Amino acid sequence: MSANLQQQTMAASQAQRHSRFGMRNQRLLQRMIVYVLLVGLSIIFILPFMWMVSTSLKNSEDVFTYPPSFFPTTFLWQNYPRGWTILPFNTFLVNSLVVTFANVIGNLISCSLVAFGFARLRARGRNILFLALLATLMIPREVTIVPRFLLFSQMGLVNTLWPLILPAWFGYAFFIFLLRQFFMTIPTELDDAARIDGASSLRIFFEIILPLSKPALATVAIFAFIGNWSNLLDPLIYIRSQDLYTLALGLNLFRGQNFTQFNLLMAVSIITLIPVLTVFFLSQRLFVQGVTLTGMGGR
Amino acid sequence: MAIRQQHIEQATTRPVGKPKLGKLARREEREFYLFISLWIIGFIAFDAGPILASFVIGFTNWSMMTPPSWTGLQNYQRLISDPLFYTAMWNSLYFGVGSVGLGLIVSFLLALLLNQKVLGISVFRTIFYLPSVVSGIAVAILWIMILHQDFGLINSVLSWFGIQGPGWLVQPQWAKPALILMSLWGAGGSMVIYLAGLQSVPQHLYEAASIDGAGPWMKFWNVTVPMMSPVIFYNLIVGFIASLQGFVLVLIMTNGGPANATLMFGLYIYRVAFQFFQMGYASALAWVLLLVIMIITALQFLGAKYWVFYEGETAR
């Protein structure tokens, strides 16, 4: 009886050892497949960037050799300054900086105020207004594009930078939602204690909520920065004179004039991407945080 | 969640009848509207107002040079017999279904790969995520180059295998697939969302499935997919709306060509409004787009009943 049992357990443990060995092998194989896939896909995803850099360093003949070579035969670093000075890109850069920072600041101020209201203050109609806020995320831009243009042309603001800046100062639903979600995670006990001490809502907002929300505010700032930096549609509609062109608009003009000079086009394109890439690499953690907080991508 | 509960408790335990507290509540209400006042102004000026305005403008003929004239349903009649309207709608739906569908598959697979516990995850995540961060005209120019028939990256890679690639952006039948391919490069954006979702699937569900003898495939279909279905659903809706709207890249890359193969609905509205200066017709088109988006979103919500699983439902 007991021998039988022993035999049984031995057989079982042997089978287990056997399957464990198989499992380890299987896991190793699985891991290898995962790595091969990850590396392969990474190369595919990174290749366009490499191509961009390599093209920007080629001379005009190399761009149009057939079949195209992946590596440039020359390293023409002067393509960068050359492209940059064909059009007044310095002016465009200044305009882009003005518009982008005005948007970032406007969004930070307006969206955090509104988000505080939705997160912390009780009022009749709050839920309906919050639904209306979320609904604005679903409205296609094309529906409002014409009336908005009419509004700004009535105000005499067409061909100024104002139409690109003003809307940001009146809140943006996605950022309001993001900040509200974050504010909701801050314990209300902090507010209550401050209120008992006689603090006003404005003071609670400035002295409790904002200091505790730096990561969320930074996330909003980054999303606003990147979204505005590459915005082409609004400048295309509102800006006429070249001295008000943003970088995106200037690059579009440059493309129209030099559409065969891919090396220069790539060089200038890369320059315009540098701020975005820098911000991205400095603050990747915040990006991911913003995405997971709202369940939405940054655009 | 706990916080929200607390809110409700506070709201319900507060004695409303007493005048002193009522005054406090009223003050809080006033403060609420003060805090959100900026958004209310923006909502009226930039969202609600324009939507109503474009509805009204849709019934007029207006070039902006002369005062608008009321034309009733004429714009909508024109729309029904406008072949470009159907072309643009078809193109947008084609692109929307293609890019969202394939985008879902690619980003979900990437997320599944990254969810394996392997070394260097953050490096791979950065690489996959990066393309979705850079956008706009620089990317459009880059892809014009990549998709170039003779000197482009894709066709030169294909030529290594002896395949002669098509003229992606100059042949009508290849232009939309080319744009979909390009959109897949940005799949890292939703990948991050899926990855966060995958990481929050409770581990005990997988353990329970293992005990019941489920293999990896069974676990994927019976645990991962149901648990992720709300996230997938959300991404489908948002992605589809976004894909129906985006047209700036197309404007730069093909300007609707070749032979209107990439004339997206948004691009058509933009063209009618800001190149032909027919504000009335553009507004009518925009309202039709709004209706289409609402219908598709409603259908997605109806369909969701059959495949989206919400955890709270089984708890009851």
Interface residues (C-beta under 8 A of the other chain):
Chain A: Q30 R31 V34 Y35 L37 L38 L41 S42 F45 I46 L47 P48 F49 W51 M52 T55 V63 F64 T65 Y66 P67 P68 F70 S110 L113 V114 F116 G117 F118 L121 R122 A123 R124 R126 L129 A132 L133 T136 M138 I139 P140 R141 E142 V143 T144 I145 V146 P147 R148 F149 L150 L151 S153 P167 W169 F170 G171 I176 M184 T185 P187 T188 S201 F205 I226 W229 S230 N231 L232 L233 L236 I237 A248 L251 N252 R255 F262 L265 M266 S269 I270 T272 L273 V276 L277 F280 F281 Q284 F287 V288 V291 T292 G295 M296 G297 G298 R299
Chain B: I3 R4 Q6 H7 A11 A25 E28 E29 E31 F32 Y33 L34 F35 I36 L38 W39 I40 I41 G42 F43 A45 F46 D47 A48 G49 P50 I51 A53 S54 I57 M64 L110 L113 L114 Q116 V118 F124 R125 T126 I127 F128 Y129 L130 P131 S132 V133 V134 S135 G136 I137 A138 I141 L142 W143 M145 I146 D150 F151 G152 L153 S156 S159 W185 G188 G189 S190 V192 I193 A196 V231 Y234 V238 I241 A242 L244 Q245 V248 L251 I252 F265 G266 I269 Y270 A273 F274 M279 A282 S283 L285 A286 W287 L289 L290 I293 T297
